[in-house]
Amino acid sequence: MEPLAEAARSTAARNANVAAIMTFAAFLGLGFALPFLPLFVQELGVGDPKDAAQWAGVLIGVGPLLAGLLAPFWGGLADRHGYKRIALLALTAIGLAQIVASVAQSPMHVMVSRVLSGLSGGVGPLGLAMASGSSQRGGGASKAIGKIQAAQILAAGFGPLLGGALASLLGIRAAFWGASISCFFAALVVALFYADVGSASRASVKDAAPAALTLPRGFFAALVFLVFFVNFASRSFTPILPAQLGSFGVAHGSLAMSTGILISVYSIAAAVSSFAFGRLAASIDPARLIGLSLFLSLLAAFAMASVSTFGAFLWVALVYGLVS
């Protein structure tokens, strides 16, 4: 039995690493292009910056909205047909969706791309399931989930920066091609190295897992409400960033790179903040920490509305990421 147990642990560890690489590559690719949709919409003929921001908001939001609504459906398919097969299908579809966007001639073509991407399901939840689905009891699942979270954080930090450089050098369409290549690379890694476990094995892992912590219904609802609006506030800036930076006098040719730098700085600061607040929560009442974070975030948001230069805006974005 010991060799079998050792083989199972080795497979679980490899699967967790593959899922983390997949998540990093997919999120890195999406970070290449999404922050620059307002600029791309303007290239496609929407001249008014306000209309471009509105279009970008719809285009950025429709993908995650559909992915969230369809997550249970894709999760059920993965349970029946295996994580590997569904991951390959989703990553290939998302990669093809980026190619559709790269050759778009109107905002509606980009909408088709974003809808296709959303219908393919969320890579994040799928990565979590793939990483933890074959992990053994005793902390394996927790370590696997930690790897996925780290992959998402790193991708969110470096994706816009690399995408901004690519868009500045070769154009925004090249950023979509880069996103497509990154998604196809993620699919290749999964195809070569991920080993699907059988449904019986997944069921045994679920049966062996410790009982979940039961939270009061009201507390859980309040927590979901809070997380929703915090994320809503932090992500609502993306569609208007290029126009805001343009109002600071940033040259049009530098808007993509400047936007990428700004989003990367905020994302890395937010990652540092999440780790710091996680440690503080062990010794300080989490409710007080949340209240302090919300108050400081409100002050930072007011400051972002008050500054008039890119340098000052960048510093405030850094602070906003650290306190949010």
N, C-alpha and C positions, 0 to 999 in steps of 0.2 A: 504493500500500500504506500510505503514511503516514496518510492520512485514516482508513482502516479501523482501523489500529492505535490512532489517537487516539480513535476512537469506542469501541473495545473497552476502552480504559483508562477512559474516561468512564463507560461502563456498569458496569465493575467497581467504580469508586469509588462510584457511586450505589447499587449493590447492597449494598456494605459498609455504607453509611450507613443504608439501609433496614433491613438485618438488625440493626444496632445499635439503631435505634429500636424495632423489633419486640421484640427481646430485653428492652430496658429496660421497655417498656410491659407485656409479659407478666409479667416477674419483679416489677415494681412492683405489679401487680394481685394476684399470688399472695401477696406480702408484706402486702397489706392484711388478709388474713383468716387465713392459716395460724397465726400466733403466738397467735391468740385462740381456737383450737379448744377448749382446756381449759375456757374460760369458756362457750363456746357449748354444749358437751356438758352442762354443769351447767344451763344454761337449758332444755335438752331433757329434763331430769328425772333426770339422774345426780347425786344429791346428795352422795355421798361424794367428797371431793377426790381420794382415791387412785384410786377407780374412774374418775373423770373424767380423771385424768392417764394412766391405762392406755388408756382409750378414745382420748384425744388422740394418744398415741404411735402407736397402730395407724393412726389416720386420717392422721396426718402422714406416716407411713412408707410406707403402701401405694402412694401415687401415685408417688414416686420409684422404688420397687422395681419396679413394673410398667413404668415408663418406661425404666429401665435395661435390663430384660430384653428389651423390645421395640425398643430403639434400632436394632439391626441390621436388623430387619424394616422399620421406617420408613425407614431409610437406603436400603435396597434399593428401596423404592417411590419414593423421591425420585429415585434414579438413573434409574429407568425412566420416571416420569411427570412429572418436573420438581419442583424445590424449591418453586416458587410454589404449585402445586396442593396439595401435601402440607401446606405451611405454613398455607394457608387452611383446610384441613380440620381440622388440629390445633388452631389457634387458635379456630375456631368451636366445636369440641367442648369445649375447655377453658372457653370463655366460657359455654356452655350448662350445663356441670357446675357452675359457680359459682351459676347461677340455681337449679339443683336444691338446692344447699346452702342458699341463701337462704330457701327455702320449706320446709325440712326440719322434720318434726315428731318425729323420733326420731334417735338416733345412726346407725341403720341407713340412713336416708335420706342422711345425710352420707357414709356409707361408699359408697353408690352413686355419689355425686358424685365422691369421691376415686378410685374405681376407673375411672370414665369418664375422669377427667383423666389417670390413669396410662396407660390404654389408648391415649390420643391421642399418646403419645410425648413425649420430652423436648424442650422448646423450646430449651434451651441448646445441645445438640449440633446441632440443626437450624439454629440461628442461625449457628453456626460454619461449617457446610457452606455455607449460603447466602452468607455473607460472603466466604469464601475460594474458592468454587467457580468464580468467573469472574475471580479476581484474576490478574494477570500475574506472571511471574517477576521477581525482583529486589526482593523486600521487600514486594510488594503483599499477599501472603497474610499475612505477619507483622503488617502494619499493620491489616489487616482483623480478624484474631484479637484484636489488642490492643483494638480498638474494642468487640468483643463482651465481652471480659473487663471493660472499664471500665463497660459498660452493666450487667452483672450486679452489679458491686460497688456502683455508685450505687443501683441498684434495691434491693439488700439493705439499704443504709443508710437510704434514705428511705421504703421501702414500709411497714415496721412503724410508723414514726413517724406517717405520714399515715393509715394504717389505724387506729392507736390513737385518733387524734383523731376520725376518722369514727365508730368504734365507740362512743366516749364520748359523742358528740353525738347520734347517730341510732340506735345499737344495732349489735350485731354483724352482724345480717342486712344492714344497709346496707353493711357492709364487703364482704360477698360480692357485692352488686350493684356496688360500686365495682370489684371485681376483674373482674367480668364485662364491664363497660364498657371497662375497660383492655384486656382481651384482644380485644374486638371492634374497638377502635381500632387495635390492632396489626394485626389482619387487614385493616382498611381501608387502612392504610399500605402493606401488602404488595400488596394488590390494585391500588392506584393507581400505585405507583412501582417495584415490583420487576420487573426484566426477566429472565425465565428464559433461560439459555443452553442451546443444544442439547447432547445427549449427546456428540456428536463434539467440541464445544468443550471440554466438561468433561474428556473423555479426553485431549485435547491438552494441557490445563493440567497434568493429572496426569503425563503423559509428560515435560513440560518441567520439572517440579519437580525440585529437587536430590534426590539419594539420601538416604534417611532414615538417621539415626545408628543404628547397630546396638549394642544394649546387651547385656551378658551376661545370660543367662536368670535366674540367681540374683539379680543386682542388680535386675532389673526386677521380679521377684516380691517382693523385699523392699520395693521402693519402693511397689508397689501395696498391700502389707500395711500399710505405715506410713501412707500416705494414707488408707486405709480407716478405720483406728482413730483417727487424728487427727480426721477428719470425724465419725466415730461419737461421739467424746467431746464435740466442740464442739456437735453438734446434739442430743445427748441431754438437754440442759437445757430445751429449749423446752416439752415437755409439762408440766413441773413448775413452771415459773416463776410462773404466777399463784398457785398454792398457796403457794409459797415467799414471794412478796411479801405475800400475805395474812397469813402468819405474822409478818411484820414490822410488822403493824398498818396496812398500806395499805387504805384504805376500798374496799369492793367496787365502788363506782361509779367508782373511779379505777384499778382493776386493768388495764383494757385500755390506757389511756394510759400507765401506768407500765411495763407489759410492752413496749409499742411503743418507748418511750424507751430501755429497757434493751437491747433487741435491736438497735436502730439504733446506739446508742453502741458496742456490741461489734462490729457489722459494719463501721462506719466505721474503728474502731481496727484491725480485722483487715486492712482494705484498705490502710491506711497501713503496717501491718507487712509486708504482702506486697511492697510497693514497696521498703521499706527493706531487707528481707532479700535482695531481688533484687539490689540494688546492692552490698550487702556480700558477696554470693556471688562477685562478680568479683575480690575481693581476699582473701577468707578461705575456707578449706576448707569447702565446703557441708555435709560430714558433721558438722563441729564446730558449725556454725550450727544444724543440725537437732537435735543433741544438746543444745545450750544452750536452744533453743526448747522442747524437750520438758521439760527440767528446770524452767525458769521457769514453764511452763504447769502442771506438777504442783504447784508451790508456790502458784500463783494459785488452782488448784482447791481445794486445802486451805483457803486463805483464804476462798473463797466459802462453804465449809461452816462456817466459824467466825464470820462476821459476824452481827450481829443487827438491823441497821437497813437500810432501803432505800438511804440515802445511801452507807453503807459498801459495800454490795453493788454499787452502781453504779460506784463507783471501782474495785473489784476486777475487775468485768467489763471496764472500760476497760483495765486492766493485762493481763487475760487476753487480750483481743483484740490488744494490742500485742505480746505475746510469743509468741502461738500461730501 
